[in-house]
Each structure stands twice: as structure tokens, then as C-alpha cells.
Amino acid sequence: MTMVPDWLTDNRDLATLQAMLDSTSSSSLESLAAESKALTLRRFGHTMTLYAPLYLSNHCSSGCAYCGFASDRKTPRRRLEPPEIRSELSAMKKLGITDILLLTGERTSAAGFDYLQHSVEIAAREMQRVSVEAFPMSVNEYRALADSGCTAITIYQETYNRERYEALHRWGPKKNFIDRLETPARALEGGIKSVGLGVLLGLSDPVEDALSLYRHIRHLARTYWRAGLSVSFPRMRPQTGGYEPPFPVDDHFLARMIFAFRIALPDVELVLSTRESAAYRDGMAGLGITRMSIESRTTVGGYHDTETNEKGQFDVSDNRSISEFCTALRAKNLEPVFKNWEPAYNGPADGNISTILHP
């Protein structure tokens, strides 16, 4: 068995975070919320950055026990072809969406790197910011993806408990724990400007996973100090296959985890998706979270064809329209941000400013 890297077992500077995660500690949820809110306002102001996911494909080669797209699910498989991608992008732009996350399952012959790269190229012509949540890639593949217009990736370790990880990932390329663990570093080596990490809360002991996630972020921040980093907090939601999480996470622990990460990592973007209910997302807005998804569809496509009966990867909890969601944000004195950059400043992977200004 390949040894885990030293940073994953480095317990330095964990005491404060561990104490904040402990519901029996002297740090009350209210005091953590107040400190988290103050730090968020100081670093990010009265803003909330918004994005939307676009599922390109539900083809998958892995057997993740908890996923609706696992290769043993009796789910009709398909991928968006280029004309369909353009139709989806057009529908998203009409909604005001300019920041998108492209998603696929694990690498397959039907939806491999060439397909993903071409999809990024199409999206980068239409959207202001293109991120990817897909399968692990090589440094050279990430470099090619960056050159095609991808500025960020999201890659969840799912759980950092190796025994739990190997039991949950029954077959396929995702079963390689170390390869997935090293993926964010490969992406940054390849010129991707920002990496998002997270664990799927419910799969394993949440405190253990939170501490390991913090170690991972800390390691990347020290090694790639110019990189952008973000943390997501996805909880298990009902999905095809009916997997029941053995470590359910309640609202109070999730809030405590978000506040603790904001206090421990004041400059890192914290993300909360439509997995969470409208009431919970409204309650957390401005208290630590700085980025949220909107108008989410977890089916392949779903923006152009709104009448699809396909089953998504998981159930969405917050189904509000963009206008309804933005009204709720403004009621909390938060300004929804759909765009706060120009595509030219994304630049090429080598960061050569003369190339940006004089292509």
C-alpha cells in the first residue's frame, strides 16, 4: 500500500480548529458565528459570488457506493454534444449566469479528456469563468485544460479516512486514494489558477475529515502560495441507489464547521451549494460563506430542456429562481455578484502578461 504524504498526518496547529469543531467546547455557536461574520465582512465585503453547474455527461467508470452516477446504476447514460452544450450555455446566459462549473463522471471512452477539453473550449467562448469538476488528470492534461480556458477545478477527496475510502469506492479509477489525494497539486502544477476541495459529509467521521481537509488546504497554501483555494461543504443528499450515510451531519455541526474554517482560513473562499435548503442557505449567507450555486440542475443538461424527466446525481434542496434567491440576498444586505473579472485577466497558463495584452 502506497504511503500517505507526511502533511496528511501533520498535527501541528490543529488544536484551535479541533476545539472549534467540538460542540462541548467553550466556543459557543453564537460566538463562532459572530467572529466568522466579522472576518467575512472584512475580507469579502457585502458580496456573494454566484455560479451554476452544468452536467456534461453521466457516463462513469467507477463504483462509488454513494453516487447516483455509479457504473452499476440503471441510469440511462448520455452526454451533451457540442450543439447541445451551446444550447445549454445560451439558456444559462439568458438567466444571467456567466460563471459555470462543468461536471462529468469518472473518465470513460464516451466522456474522456478530449471531450472535456473541447467542452471547455466551447464554454470559454461564451462564459466569463469556466471551472471543471471531473476526473483526476495528469499535469499535462491540466495544462492543456488551462490553455483551453479553464481557470479552476473542484475535486473532493470525499473522505480522508483511507479504510472508509477504499470500502466506498468499490471499483474503477477513483479507487486510487493517493492518486486522488495528489490531484489538486497536479492541477496547480499544470497552470490551473484555483482549486476547490471538500469532503462529502456523511461518509465518515466529520471531525476527522474536517481536520484532514484543513491539513490539505494548509499544505497547498504553503506550497502554491499564489494559488486560489476554496472549500465546499456538501452533505449527503438522497440519490439513485438509496445509500444511507453512516455519519449523518446535522445543521449545527455543519454551521460550526463553516465558522471554524472561516476563522482558521480567513482568506479562503467558502462554498455552499443547493444541496442545502433555502432556509439554511439564507441563514448562513454573510456568516462565512462567500460563494453559492444557483438554478442548479443535476441532470445532464436541464437548462435548455427544463421538462426533462431524467434522474439527477442527487436531489436539489434549494429550487428558487435566480430572482428569488437574489431578493433574499439583498434582504440581508448582500450584493449578488455574477461577474467581478474580465476574461482577459484569466490569462494563459504561463501567466505571460504580454500574451494577454498582445495575443
Beta strands, then each sheet from edge to edge (+ up, - down):
strand 1: 47-55
strand 2: 99-103
strand 3: 129-133
strand 4: 152-154
strand 5: 194-198
strand 6: 228-232
strand 7: 269-272
strand 8: 291-293
strand 9: 335-337
sheet 1: 9+ 1+ 2+ 3+ 4+ 5+ 6+ 7+ 8+
end
